Amino acid sequence: QVQLVESGGGLVQTGGSLRLSCAASGRGFNTYAMGWFRQAPGKTRELVSAISRSGESTYYADSVQGRFTMTRDNAKNMAYLQMNMVKPEDTAVYYCTARHVGQTFTSATLYFTGTAAYEHWGQGTQVTVSS
């Protein structure tokens, strides 16, 4: 079982940068694929980025491609979302998520894009981009 705690949210101006962090407690962080989702008021939760347990494979939503970068540090049990050139439409609560995939060779490059695929969720961190 893994528990996730996000941090790093806040208020940022359009065009600025912000780095979100996700701290995972529990054992076997390197057996989990990770994701970042966001939910704006009145909108459904959407995937921002996903990363495989090894960090070799990543996915980005079209809306953030080229601006956001997701990474992980398995030695520190941490995942990150570097947000650059932010826009007002990036304003949302951002959630860190995890799904257990084990330690097989084939699982090393797996990531998931659906909300239902993830088993564990953090409490979320608010990001507000001012125009």
Backbone bond lengths (Angstrom), bond angles and torsions (degrees), N, CA, C in turn:
res aa  C-N    CA-C-N  psi(-1)  N-CA   C-N-CA  omega(-1)  CA-C   N-CA-C  phi
1 Q - - - 1.455 - - 1.531 109.07 -
2 V 1.310 117.33 135.81 1.453 121.95 179.68 1.521 108.41 -121.41
3 Q 1.317 115.28 142.95 1.457 121.41 174.73 1.515 108.28 -116.16
4 L 1.322 115.76 140.48 1.453 121.16 -172.41 1.521 110.59 -120.98
5 V 1.331 115.78 135.95 1.458 121.10 177.82 1.520 108.44 -132.58
6 E 1.334 115.46 119.49 1.459 121.05 179.13 1.520 110.70 -90.02
7 S 1.315 115.28 153.36 1.459 121.82 174.10 1.519 108.17 -153.98
8 G 1.333 115.09 167.91 1.453 120.02 175.32 1.517 115.35 102.48
9 G 1.317 116.60 -5.13 1.458 118.82 178.03 1.517 111.58 -70.68
10 G 1.325 115.34 169.22 1.451 119.61 179.16 1.510 111.27 161.92
11 L 1.323 114.38 -162.69 1.458 121.93 -179.31 1.527 108.72 -100.21
12 V 1.324 116.09 130.86 1.465 121.12 -179.62 1.520 108.21 -140.91
13 Q 1.308 116.45 149.04 1.461 121.03 178.98 1.521 111.24 -81.71
14 T 1.297 115.82 155.05 1.456 121.46 175.28 1.527 109.67 -53.70
15 G 1.321 114.85 132.77 1.453 120.74 -179.02 1.518 114.06 89.53
16 G 1.316 116.90 -8.06 1.456 121.00 -179.34 1.513 112.88 -84.20
17 S 1.325 114.39 -171.92 1.461 121.02 -177.36 1.522 110.91 -130.30
18 L 1.319 114.30 155.99 1.458 121.39 178.98 1.522 107.03 -153.98
19 R 1.327 117.46 144.38 1.454 119.83 174.76 1.516 109.69 -120.33
20 L 1.298 115.50 120.85 1.454 121.62 174.67 1.518 109.65 -91.53
21 S 1.318 115.02 142.93 1.460 121.09 177.68 1.520 109.74 -121.08
22 C 1.308 115.35 149.15 1.462 121.69 176.98 1.523 107.44 -130.98
23 A 1.314 116.30 114.00 1.461 121.54 178.67 1.520 109.29 -97.15
24 A 1.320 115.79 127.62 1.456 121.28 -179.13 1.517 110.38 -108.64
25 S 1.306 116.54 130.01 1.455 120.90 174.65 1.513 108.82 -107.74
26 G 1.296 116.49 161.53 1.449 120.15 -175.28 1.516 110.00 102.08
27 R 1.308 115.64 179.73 1.454 120.26 -174.02 1.523 112.46 -99.22
28 G 1.305 114.87 154.89 1.452 120.11 170.94 1.507 115.75 74.11
29 F 1.326 117.23 39.43 1.471 119.63 179.90 1.509 110.79 -55.75
30 N 1.313 117.57 -33.94 1.475 120.08 -177.12 1.525 112.99 -75.79
31 T 1.324 117.07 5.08 1.465 120.64 174.72 1.522 111.55 -104.94
32 Y 1.328 116.20 10.93 1.463 121.33 -178.80 1.526 111.40 -117.74
33 A 1.322 116.17 131.45 1.455 121.06 164.21 1.526 106.87 -79.15
34 M 1.321 116.23 146.88 1.467 120.51 -173.77 1.524 110.60 -123.12
35 G 1.315 113.96 160.41 1.458 119.01 176.67 1.520 110.88 -151.09
36 W 1.322 114.85 158.76 1.461 122.16 169.70 1.532 107.34 -119.78
37 F 1.316 115.35 126.79 1.450 122.41 174.23 1.517 108.30 -115.63
38 R 1.325 116.00 165.14 1.458 119.89 172.83 1.521 109.36 -142.98
39 Q 1.322 113.68 154.73 1.461 119.83 178.11 1.508 109.14 -141.11
40 A 1.320 115.19 118.83 1.455 122.31 176.62 1.530 108.75 -92.91
41 P 1.324 117.80 157.38 1.465 120.50 -179.62 1.523 111.87 -56.16
42 G 1.325 116.05 129.56 1.454 120.91 177.94 1.509 114.61 78.04
43 K 1.318 117.83 4.01 1.460 120.94 -178.70 1.518 110.49 -120.23
44 T 1.328 115.18 160.78 1.446 119.79 177.73 1.525 110.72 -77.59
45 R 1.322 115.28 156.75 1.459 119.69 178.13 1.526 109.16 -68.78
46 E 1.314 116.44 136.00 1.462 120.42 -177.84 1.521 111.30 -130.75
47 L 1.321 114.27 149.36 1.455 120.20 178.07 1.521 110.12 -74.47
48 V 1.304 115.81 133.13 1.458 122.21 174.87 1.522 109.94 -98.47
49 S 1.331 115.40 -49.52 1.458 120.00 -176.65 1.521 109.32 -157.74
50 A 1.326 115.61 155.60 1.460 121.68 176.46 1.520 108.81 -140.72
51 I 1.324 114.92 153.78 1.463 119.83 -178.98 1.512 109.19 -143.50
52 S 1.317 115.81 143.71 1.461 120.59 178.84 1.525 110.38 -74.73
53 R 1.301 115.90 168.98 1.467 119.25 -175.84 1.517 112.16 -64.93
54 S 1.317 116.86 -28.50 1.464 121.02 178.95 1.519 112.47 -84.66
55 G 1.334 116.15 -17.31 1.456 119.94 -174.78 1.518 113.08 86.39
56 E 1.335 117.19 -2.01 1.468 120.02 -176.57 1.516 112.76 -73.84
57 S 1.317 116.02 -31.53 1.466 119.88 -176.30 1.516 109.98 -115.32
58 T 1.329 115.01 136.27 1.460 120.51 177.88 1.520 110.25 -136.27
59 Y 1.323 114.36 158.22 1.462 121.89 177.66 1.531 107.47 -136.16
60 Y 1.330 115.19 143.42 1.456 120.35 176.71 1.522 109.77 -133.52
61 A 1.313 115.34 140.74 1.449 119.69 172.00 1.521 108.62 -65.31
62 D 1.312 116.71 149.90 1.464 120.78 -179.33 1.527 111.39 -56.29
63 S 1.306 116.23 -34.40 1.465 120.63 -175.45 1.525 113.33 -68.37
64 V 1.340 117.71 -17.81 1.464 119.92 -177.91 1.522 112.44 -120.71
65 Q 1.325 116.65 -4.83 1.464 120.81 -179.06 1.525 110.17 -55.30
66 G 1.323 115.56 130.72 1.459 120.51 179.64 1.516 114.09 86.89
67 R 1.331 117.18 -11.55 1.472 120.71 179.78 1.525 112.02 -113.99
68 F 1.320 116.98 -35.52 1.465 121.90 -177.51 1.524 109.88 -108.60
69 T 1.320 115.25 148.57 1.460 121.41 176.24 1.520 109.41 -134.95
70 M 1.324 115.20 127.07 1.459 120.47 176.80 1.515 109.57 -104.10
71 T 1.321 115.72 132.83 1.460 121.09 176.98 1.519 109.15 -137.40
72 R 1.314 115.05 171.80 1.461 119.92 175.88 1.517 109.27 -147.10
73 D 1.326 115.08 154.29 1.452 121.80 176.66 1.527 106.10 -127.38
74 N 1.304 117.17 98.57 1.462 120.56 -174.83 1.535 112.18 -67.16
75 A 1.312 116.55 -26.52 1.466 119.33 178.76 1.525 111.25 -69.05
76 K 1.330 116.29 -26.97 1.468 121.00 -178.25 1.517 113.04 -105.89
77 N 1.330 117.45 0.94 1.473 121.17 -177.00 1.522 111.94 57.03
78 M 1.324 115.87 45.05 1.450 121.25 -175.74 1.524 111.05 -129.93
79 A 1.331 114.99 146.11 1.459 122.39 169.01 1.523 107.37 -126.38
80 Y 1.331 115.41 151.71 1.457 119.86 -174.72 1.524 110.24 -135.80
81 L 1.320 114.27 154.25 1.457 120.47 170.91 1.522 106.88 -132.47
82 Q 1.332 115.81 107.52 1.456 121.10 176.18 1.517 108.33 -87.03
83 M 1.310 115.97 120.65 1.460 122.08 -176.27 1.525 108.48 -112.05
84 N 1.314 116.63 114.57 1.460 121.88 178.67 1.518 109.87 -117.04
85 M 1.319 115.80 158.20 1.478 122.18 177.95 1.539 109.76 50.04
86 V 1.306 116.39 49.18 1.467 119.54 -175.16 1.519 111.12 -68.24
87 K 1.322 114.15 153.87 1.453 122.32 -178.24 1.530 109.00 -124.60
88 P 1.328 117.48 159.68 1.480 119.02 177.93 1.532 112.60 -55.82
89 E 1.313 117.55 -31.91 1.465 120.28 179.94 1.527 113.14 -72.35
90 D 1.322 117.21 -5.55 1.471 120.14 173.48 1.532 111.52 -82.86
91 T 1.311 116.78 -6.57 1.462 120.73 178.88 1.520 110.55 -61.89
92 A 1.320 116.06 124.21 1.469 121.54 -176.80 1.521 109.24 -179.28
93 V 1.308 115.20 171.17 1.460 121.14 166.44 1.525 106.57 -88.39
94 Y 1.309 116.29 128.63 1.456 122.15 -178.08 1.525 109.76 -104.68
95 Y 1.334 114.69 131.63 1.458 121.57 -176.89 1.522 110.72 -118.18
96 C 1.314 115.18 136.36 1.462 122.36 172.44 1.526 108.11 -92.58
97 T 1.327 116.64 139.32 1.461 120.56 -177.33 1.525 110.40 -135.91
98 A 1.324 115.00 158.90 1.460 119.91 -179.75 1.518 110.49 -144.18
99 R 1.331 114.37 146.62 1.460 120.29 174.95 1.519 108.28 -136.22
100 H 1.298 116.08 129.54 1.462 120.75 -179.25 1.527 110.17 -72.83
101 V 1.335 116.78 129.82 1.471 121.06 179.75 1.521 112.54 -126.01
102 G 1.321 118.12 -2.33 1.449 120.84 179.79 1.522 112.19 81.54
103 Q 1.322 115.26 -163.16 1.461 120.24 -175.12 1.513 113.38 -124.61
104 T 1.310 117.08 21.38 1.458 118.37 179.52 1.513 110.56 -71.05
105 F 1.318 115.25 162.41 1.468 121.25 179.60 1.522 110.58 -60.95
106 T 1.317 116.59 -43.32 1.464 119.67 -177.01 1.522 112.70 -70.56
107 S 1.326 117.37 -24.31 1.468 119.50 -178.75 1.518 112.00 -76.88
108 A 1.325 117.21 -11.98 1.464 120.25 -174.17 1.521 112.97 -63.31
109 T 1.336 117.21 -26.76 1.461 120.03 -175.70 1.523 112.81 -113.82
110 L 1.322 116.95 11.03 1.459 120.17 -179.66 1.518 111.61 -79.66
111 Y 1.328 116.36 137.37 1.459 121.15 166.72 1.519 107.63 -137.79
112 F 1.316 116.20 167.49 1.456 121.13 -172.90 1.518 110.29 -131.98
113 T 1.328 115.42 144.42 1.460 119.20 -175.39 1.524 113.68 -114.64
114 G 1.316 117.83 -6.93 1.452 120.62 -177.72 1.517 112.73 -98.29
115 T 1.321 115.97 143.65 1.457 120.69 179.07 1.525 111.43 -57.82
116 A 1.317 116.43 -41.52 1.455 121.20 -175.79 1.523 112.80 -69.04
117 A 1.324 117.34 -15.30 1.466 120.34 -178.18 1.516 112.23 -73.72
118 Y 1.311 117.02 -20.17 1.459 120.35 -172.96 1.524 111.86 -95.95
119 E 1.330 114.23 138.81 1.469 121.18 -174.23 1.527 112.59 -98.19
120 H 1.305 116.46 -28.76 1.457 120.50 -172.83 1.521 110.18 -126.40
121 W 1.333 115.40 138.53 1.455 121.71 -177.08 1.519 110.44 -133.69
122 G 1.340 115.15 143.49 1.441 120.11 171.65 1.517 110.41 -81.44
123 Q 1.313 115.72 -178.37 1.463 120.57 -177.14 1.525 112.27 -85.76
124 G 1.307 116.68 -13.25 1.456 121.25 177.56 1.511 113.52 96.17
125 T 1.325 115.52 153.62 1.456 121.76 176.12 1.527 107.89 -136.93
126 Q 1.321 116.37 135.03 1.463 121.54 -174.94 1.520 110.59 -81.65
127 V 1.319 115.16 131.84 1.460 122.17 171.90 1.517 107.35 -119.80
128 T 1.321 116.06 125.59 1.456 121.58 179.05 1.516 108.58 -124.82
129 V 1.331 115.78 123.64 1.457 121.57 179.88 1.519 108.18 -108.06
130 S 1.302 115.92 119.91 1.460 120.75 -179.68 1.517 110.53 -90.81
131 S 1.323 115.07 144.19 1.473 119.72 -178.12 1.524 111.01 -93.24
